[in-house]
Amino acid sequence: MALGDAPLWSRSNAGDVDAFAKLFERHGRTIYNYCFRRTGEWAAAEDLVSIVFLEAWRRRDTELPEDKVLPWLFGVANNVVRNHRRAQRRYAAVLLRVPESPSPGFEAEADLDDERQIKPILEVISRLPKHEQDVFTLAAWFELSYEDISVALGLPVGTVRSRLSRARQRLRKLDSGLGLEGVVATNTQEALEP
């Protein structure tokens, strides 16, 4: 019988590398997808998921509510993505002062296609205030409950609800044929609650 997240987290807390590896196997792909959906770049997502789990291992002594490991990992990932964006902005500012050179490298066509498809969606979502982007991404793409988003972002549930509502209202106005209406209108939580 497979252990739940809570016992694995407790074992990880005690330094059990195998228990932490099981948590990585269980949640690594989800966090990877989250990082991709926030950055729009597969390569960056690969790097960021490594940073997320390195940070999680470093902070493994954190006491978590029962079975809230994944929401907590989303919170760590959210902070890692924010730091990545800040670093990108600084890097872009430096590049403006450096002469341009050709960029070596090759990315698989499928990865490039995924990145092309998500870029316009991310551009629309990036028009939201940062705090609404965080809540919307977790609710719409990962279908986290209000309570789980609350844990992930360290916010009261009421704040999560109001930010998500405002984000959806803004996105309805901003959507320009990208097909966000289905994502904006529904998520698992709303289907369950009045």
C-alpha positions in Angstrom: 0.0 0.0 0.0 1.4 3.4 -1.0 2.0 5.9 1.7 0.3 9.2 1.6 2.1 12.5 1.4 1.9 13.3 5.1 3.9 10.2 6.2 6.4 10.6 3.4 6.8 14.3 4.4 7.4 13.2 8.0 10.1 10.7 6.9 11.6 13.4 4.7 11.7 15.7 7.7 13.8 13.1 9.5 16.2 13.0 6.5 14.8 10.0 4.6 16.0 10.5 1.1 13.9 7.7 -0.3 10.7 9.2 1.1 11.6 12.5 -0.5 12.3 10.8 -3.8 8.8 9.3 -3.7 7.3 12.8 -3.2 9.3 14.0 -6.2 8.1 11.0 -8.3 4.5 11.7 -7.2 4.5 15.5 -7.7 7.5 16.4 -9.9 5.5 16.3 -13.2 2.8 18.5 -11.7 5.3 21.1 -10.5 7.1 20.9 -13.9 3.8 21.6 -15.7 3.2 24.5 -13.3 6.6 26.0 -14.0 6.1 25.7 -17.8 2.6 27.3 -17.6 4.1 30.2 -15.7 7.2 30.7 -17.9 6.1 29.3 -21.3 9.5 27.6 -21.7 10.2 23.9 -21.3 13.9 24.4 -20.6 13.3 27.0 -17.9 10.6 24.7 -16.4 13.2 21.9 -16.1 15.6 24.2 -14.3 12.9 25.6 -12.0 11.5 22.2 -11.0 15.0 21.3 -9.8 15.2 24.5 -7.8 11.8 23.9 -6.3 12.6 20.4 -5.0 16.1 21.5 -3.9 14.4 24.3 -1.9 11.7 21.8 -0.6 14.5 19.5 0.6 16.3 22.4 2.3 13.0 23.4 4.0 11.9 19.9 4.8 11.5 20.7 8.5 8.5 22.9 7.7 5.4 21.7 9.5 2.5 21.2 7.0 -1.2 20.7 7.5 -2.3 17.1 6.9 -1.9 16.2 3.2 -1.0 19.7 2.1 2.4 18.8 0.6 1.4 19.5 -3.0 -0.2 22.9 -2.2 3.0 23.8 -0.3 5.1 22.7 -3.2 3.0 25.0 -5.4 3.8 27.8 -3.0 7.6 27.1 -3.3 7.3 26.9 -7.1 5.4 30.2 -7.1 8.3 31.9 -5.3 10.9 30.2 -7.5 9.1 31.4 -10.6 8.9 35.0 -9.3 12.7 34.9 -8.6 13.3 33.5 -12.1 11.3 36.4 -13.6 13.2 39.0 -11.6 16.5 37.4 -12.8 15.2 37.4 -16.4 14.4 41.1 -16.2 17.9 41.9 -14.8 19.4 39.7 -17.5 17.4 41.4 -20.3 18.6 44.8 -19.0 22.2 43.6 -19.2 21.7 42.2 -22.7 20.6 45.6 -23.9 24.0 46.9 -23.1 25.9 44.0 -24.7 26.4 43.7 -28.5 24.1 41.0 -30.1 25.6 37.6 -31.0 24.1 34.6 -32.6 22.4 32.2 -30.3 23.7 28.6 -30.6 21.3 25.8 -29.6 18.5 23.7 -30.8 15.1 22.9 -29.3 12.9 20.1 -30.4 10.1 21.2 -32.7 7.4 19.9 -30.4 8.8 22.0 -27.5 8.9 25.0 -29.7 5.3 24.4 -30.8 4.1 24.1 -27.2 5.9 27.4 -26.4 4.3 29.1 -29.4 0.9 28.0 -28.3 1.2 29.1 -24.7 2.9 32.5 -25.4 -0.4 34.4 -26.4 -2.2 32.9 -23.4 0.6 34.0 -21.0 0.6 37.4 -22.5 -3.1 37.9 -21.7 -2.7 36.4 -18.2 0.4 38.6 -17.6 -1.9 41.7 -17.8 -3.4 40.6 -14.5 -1.9 41.9 -11.3 0.8 39.4 -10.1 -1.3 38.3 -7.1 -4.2 37.5 -9.4 -2.0 35.6 -11.8 -0.8 33.3 -9.0 -4.3 32.5 -7.8 -5.7 32.1 -11.3 -3.0 29.7 -12.5 -3.4 27.4 -9.5 -7.2 27.4 -9.8 -7.7 27.2 -13.5 -4.8 25.0 -14.7 -4.2 22.9 -11.7 -7.8 22.9 -10.3 -6.6 23.4 -6.7 -9.3 24.1 -4.2 -9.6 27.5 -2.5 -8.2 25.9 0.7 -5.2 24.4 -1.2 -4.4 27.7 -2.9 -4.7 29.3 0.5 -2.0 27.0 1.8 0.2 27.3 -1.4 0.2 31.1 -1.3 -0.2 31.7 2.4 -3.4 33.7 2.0 -6.8 33.5 3.8 -9.4 31.6 1.8 -11.5 34.7 1.4 -8.7 36.5 -0.2 -8.2 33.6 -2.6 -11.9 33.7 -3.6 -11.9 37.5 -4.2 -8.6 37.5 -6.2 -9.8 34.6 -8.3 -13.1 36.3 -9.0 -11.4 39.6 -10.0 -9.0 37.7 -12.2 -11.8 35.9 -14.0 -13.6 39.2 -14.5 -10.5 40.9 -16.0 -9.7 37.9 -18.2 -13.2 37.8 -19.7 -12.6 41.4 -20.8 -9.1 40.7 -22.1 -9.7 37.4 -23.9 -9.3 38.0 -27.6 -10.3 34.7 -29.1 -7.6 32.6 -27.3 -10.2 30.3 -25.9 -9.7 31.3 -22.2 -13.5 31.5 -21.7 -13.7 27.8 -20.6 -10.7 28.2 -18.3 -12.0 31.5 -16.9 -15.5 30.2 -16.3 -14.9 26.9 -14.5 -12.8 24.9 -12.2 -13.5 21.9 -9.9 -14.0 24.1 -6.8 -16.8 26.1 -8.4 -18.5 22.9 -9.6 -18.6 21.8 -6.0 -19.6 25.0 -4.2 -22.7 27.3 -4.6 
